[in-house]
Amino acid sequence: MRALLEDDLAGASAEAGVALTEDFVTDTAKWVWRYRVNQLASDPGCVGWITQIVVAQPEGVVVGFAGFQGPPDEAGMVELGYSVTPVHRRQGYARAMLTALVRRAAAEARVGTVRVTISPDNAASLATISGFGFVEVGEQWDEEDGLELVFEVPV
């Protein structure tokens, strides 16, 4: 993540063991890496939960990143997030990421609820979560993303 923050794609790719693209050093992506670096500095125990690079198999191509906002909270809730690189959108990768994240959460005894927040204007993400049992439970204002709808599903 530090290499990505420094626009060092070669170093980040070497560290990750897979070729990363310019999609990982955009301003939006850098916001994620900066946030996660700070999160790891304050809580190294969240390492197994936060954002990771997603590689499609068997092709071995990087299609985005996904993970949780952190480990389960005291109520057993985890919030997930994912991003598919523009060239790989509309090919089922977001749904595959969502499936993997929900399964990961369900496999953890401490998790009782999975949450996702989505902009009301993000039709693609709203369509992606359909069929997973998510129920809208409210809305929130995010300083970075603006108005978000909050969805949850028990695991």
C-alpha positions as CSV (number, residue, x, y, z in Angstrom):
1,M,0.0,0.0,0.0
2,R,2.9,2.4,0.7
3,A,4.3,1.7,-2.7
4,L,1.0,2.5,-4.3
5,L,0.8,5.7,-2.4
6,E,4.2,6.6,-3.9
7,D,3.1,5.7,-7.4
8,D,5.5,2.8,-7.4
9,L,3.6,0.3,-9.4
10,A,6.6,-1.9,-10.1
11,G,7.4,-2.1,-6.4
12,A,3.8,-2.7,-5.4
13,S,3.4,-5.3,-8.1
14,A,6.6,-7.1,-6.9
15,E,5.3,-7.0,-3.3
16,A,1.9,-8.3,-4.4
17,G,3.3,-11.0,-6.7
18,V,1.0,-9.8,-9.6
19,A,1.0,-7.0,-12.1
20,L,-1.0,-4.0,-10.9
21,T,-2.4,-1.4,-13.2
22,E,-2.8,2.4,-13.1
23,D,-6.2,1.7,-11.5
24,F,-4.5,1.2,-8.2
25,V,-2.9,4.6,-8.1
26,T,-5.9,6.8,-8.9
27,D,-6.9,9.4,-6.3
28,T,-9.8,7.2,-5.2
29,A,-7.6,4.2,-4.8
30,K,-5.0,6.2,-3.0
31,W,-7.6,7.4,-0.5
32,V,-8.3,3.7,0.2
33,W,-4.6,2.8,0.6
34,R,-3.9,5.8,2.8
35,Y,-6.9,5.0,5.1
36,R,-5.8,1.3,5.3
37,V,-2.2,2.2,6.1
38,N,-3.3,4.4,9.0
39,Q,-5.8,1.7,10.1
40,L,-3.0,-0.9,10.2
41,A,-0.7,1.4,12.1
42,S,-3.3,1.9,14.8
43,D,-4.7,-1.7,14.8
44,P,-2.4,-4.4,13.3
45,G,-5.0,-7.0,14.2
46,C,-7.2,-5.9,11.4
47,V,-4.8,-7.2,8.7
48,G,-6.8,-10.3,7.8
49,W,-10.0,-8.3,7.3
50,I,-9.1,-5.2,5.3
51,T,-8.8,-4.5,1.6
52,Q,-6.9,-6.9,-0.6
53,I,-6.2,-7.2,-4.3
54,V,-8.5,-9.5,-6.2
55,V,-7.1,-11.8,-8.8
56,A,-9.3,-13.7,-11.2
57,Q,-8.4,-17.4,-11.5
58,P,-7.3,-19.2,-13.6
59,E,-6.4,-16.2,-15.7
60,G,-4.3,-14.6,-12.9
61,V,-5.4,-11.1,-13.9
62,V,-6.0,-8.4,-11.3
63,V,-9.7,-7.3,-11.5
64,G,-10.0,-5.0,-8.5
65,F,-9.8,-4.9,-4.7
66,A,-12.2,-6.0,-1.9
67,G,-12.4,-6.5,1.8
68,F,-14.0,-5.4,5.0
69,Q,-13.8,-2.1,6.8
70,G,-12.2,-4.0,9.7
71,P,-12.8,-7.0,11.9
72,P,-16.2,-7.6,13.4
73,D,-17.4,-5.0,15.9
74,E,-18.7,-5.7,19.4
75,A,-22.2,-6.4,17.9
76,G,-20.7,-8.9,15.4
77,M,-21.1,-6.7,12.3
78,V,-18.7,-6.3,9.5
79,E,-19.0,-3.9,6.6
80,L,-17.7,-4.9,3.2
81,G,-16.5,-3.0,0.2
82,Y,-15.3,-3.8,-3.2
83,S,-14.2,-2.1,-6.4
84,V,-13.8,-3.6,-9.9
85,T,-11.3,-2.0,-12.3
86,P,-13.1,-0.2,-15.1
87,V,-11.9,-2.6,-17.9
88,H,-13.3,-5.6,-15.9
89,R,-16.7,-4.2,-15.0
90,R,-20.0,-5.9,-16.2
91,Q,-18.3,-9.3,-16.3
92,G,-19.5,-10.8,-13.0
93,Y,-16.5,-9.9,-10.9
94,A,-18.4,-7.7,-8.4
95,R,-20.9,-10.4,-7.8
96,A,-18.0,-12.9,-7.3
97,M,-16.3,-10.6,-4.9
98,L,-19.5,-10.1,-2.9
99,T,-20.1,-13.8,-2.8
100,A,-16.6,-14.4,-1.5
101,L,-16.9,-11.7,1.1
102,V,-20.2,-12.9,2.5
103,R,-18.9,-16.5,2.6
104,R,-15.8,-15.3,4.5
105,A,-18.0,-13.4,7.0
106,A,-20.3,-16.4,7.4
107,A,-17.4,-18.6,8.2
108,E,-16.3,-16.5,11.1
109,A,-18.2,-17.3,14.4
110,R,-17.9,-13.7,15.6
111,V,-19.9,-12.3,12.7
112,G,-23.6,-12.1,12.8
113,T,-24.3,-9.3,10.3
114,V,-22.8,-8.1,7.0
115,R,-23.3,-4.5,6.1
116,V,-22.8,-2.7,2.8
117,T,-23.4,1.0,2.1
118,I,-24.2,2.2,-1.4
119,S,-24.9,5.6,-3.0
120,P,-28.5,5.8,-4.0
121,D,-27.3,6.7,-7.5
122,N,-25.1,3.6,-7.9
123,A,-27.5,1.4,-9.9
124,A,-24.8,-1.2,-10.7
125,S,-23.9,-1.8,-7.0
126,L,-27.6,-1.8,-6.0
127,A,-28.2,-4.5,-8.7
128,T,-25.1,-6.4,-7.5
129,I,-26.4,-6.9,-4.0
130,S,-29.9,-8.0,-5.1
131,G,-30.4,-11.7,-4.5
132,F,-28.1,-11.8,-1.5
133,G,-30.8,-11.1,1.0
134,F,-29.6,-7.6,1.9
135,V,-32.3,-5.4,3.5
136,E,-32.2,-1.6,3.5
137,V,-32.0,-0.5,7.2
138,G,-31.3,3.2,6.9
139,E,-29.1,5.8,5.4
140,Q,-26.0,7.7,6.4
141,W,-23.9,10.7,5.4
142,D,-20.3,9.8,4.5
143,E,-17.8,12.7,4.4
144,E,-16.0,11.1,1.4
145,D,-19.0,9.6,-0.5
146,G,-22.0,11.7,0.5
147,L,-25.4,10.1,1.0
148,E,-25.3,6.3,1.3
149,L,-28.1,3.7,1.8
150,V,-27.3,1.1,4.4
151,F,-28.1,-2.5,3.8
152,E,-27.6,-5.5,6.1
153,V,-28.0,-9.3,5.9
154,P,-27.7,-11.8,8.8
155,V,-25.2,-14.6,8.2
